[in-house]
Amino acid sequence: MEWIGEGPLIGLRRLAAALIAAAAWVGIGIHLEAQLSASSSLPAAVWVLAGYFTVLANLVVALVFSTIAFDWNASARTVAGVALAIVLVGVVYGVLLQGLRELTAGAALANILLHQVTPILVPLYWLASVPKGNLRWREPLLWAAFPLAYFAYALLRGSAEGHFAYPFIDLAAKGARQVAMSVAVIALCFLIAGWVLVWLDHRLAGHGRG
């Protein structure tokens, strides 16, 4: 197993990781502060935020890159999977969600950090700083467990609460068939992007792996 943080540029890598983690933590913190003003308690505010893939994916980014910043272990496969998940956040936002809500100053900053900054910086970090040649073609199937588990959770939670986190999974408004098609398309695009990432990993390493 090859670990992030090895090599002569460890200081710059840790600094870059710290900046990425800070962007994610600040964005989540702003959202939490805003939600606290509308919720009865901290647990209630956290529960609301836990319904959004954007928040959950950025929480994973914050945790993983905090460990890198503190020079703890984070495998190349883990960083690649996190990069793919956060790119999904940016792409889905840009294609399906951008402009649906008018945002205030604080919310606008959090929106930029969580939907634009981390989805750009994390894959750039993987490209520039992570050892290549460690990924296998089966990795995207494992990485897909995170978004697929989220979709199942979000649909069950939305059905129970009568409110869905995102319009494209709103069973009441879209119907089961349309929601299933949307989820299937997103899942397929995620897998294709994952295999492109593995291919790029092999190309950058200068060899192929099975």
Residue pairs with C-beta under 8 A, 6 or more apart in sequence:
1 75
2 75
2 76
2 131
2 134
3 73
3 74
3 75
3 76
4 13
4 68
4 73
4 74
4 75
4 76
4 79
4 129
4 130
4 131
5 13
5 14
5 68
5 71
5 72
5 73
5 74
6 131
7 13
9 129
10 71
13 68
13 129
14 68
14 69
14 70
14 71
15 69
16 121
16 125
16 129
17 65
17 66
17 68
17 69
17 125
18 65
18 66
18 69
19 121
20 61
20 65
20 118
20 121
20 122
20 125
21 61
21 62
21 65
21 66
21 68
21 69
23 113
23 117
23 118
23 121
24 58
24 59
24 61
24 62
24 65
24 113
24 114
24 118
25 62
25 66
26 110
26 113
27 58
27 109
27 110
27 111
27 113
27 114
27 117
27 118
28 49
28 55
28 58
28 59
28 62
28 110
28 114
30 106
30 107
30 109
30 110
30 113
31 49
31 55
31 107
31 110
31 114
32 45
32 46
32 49
33 106
34 106
34 107
34 110
35 45
35 48
35 49
36 42
36 45
38 45
39 45
39 48
49 55
50 56
51 154
51 157
51 165
52 165
52 166
53 88
53 89
53 92
53 147
53 150
53 154
53 165
53 166
54 89
54 93
54 114
54 115
55 114
56 150
57 82
57 85
57 86
57 88
57 89
57 146
58 86
58 89
58 114
58 118
60 82
60 85
60 86
60 146
61 82
61 86
61 118
61 122
64 74
64 78
64 79
64 82
65 122
65 125
67 73
67 74
68 74
68 79
75 134
76 130
76 131
76 132
76 134
76 135
77 134
77 135
77 139
79 122
79 125
79 126
79 130
80 126
80 130
80 135
80 139
80 143
80 197
80 201
81 139
81 142
81 143
81 146
82 122
83 122
83 123
83 125
83 126
83 197
84 140
84 143
84 190
84 193
84 194
84 197
85 143
85 146
85 147
86 118
86 119
86 122
86 123
87 119
87 122
87 123
87 193
88 147
88 186
88 190
88 193
89 114
89 115
89 118
89 119
90 115
90 116
90 118
90 119
90 120
91 119
91 189
92 186
93 115
93 116
94 115
96 166
96 167
96 168
97 166
97 167
98 115
100 167
103 111
132 201
132 202
132 204
132 205
133 201
133 202
133 204
133 205
133 206
133 207
133 209
134 201
135 197
135 198
135 201
135 202
135 209
136 198
136 209
136 210
137 195
137 198
137 209
137 210
139 194
139 198
140 190
140 191
140 193
140 194
140 195
140 197
140 198
141 191
143 190
143 194
144 187
144 190
144 191
144 194
147 186
147 187
147 190
148 187
151 169
151 183
151 187
154 164
154 165
154 166
154 169
155 164
155 169
155 171
155 179
157 165
158 164
158 165
158 169
158 170
158 171
159 171
162 172
164 170
164 171
164 172
167 173
167 174
168 174
168 179
168 182
169 179
169 182
169 183
170 179
171 179
174 182
202 208
202 209
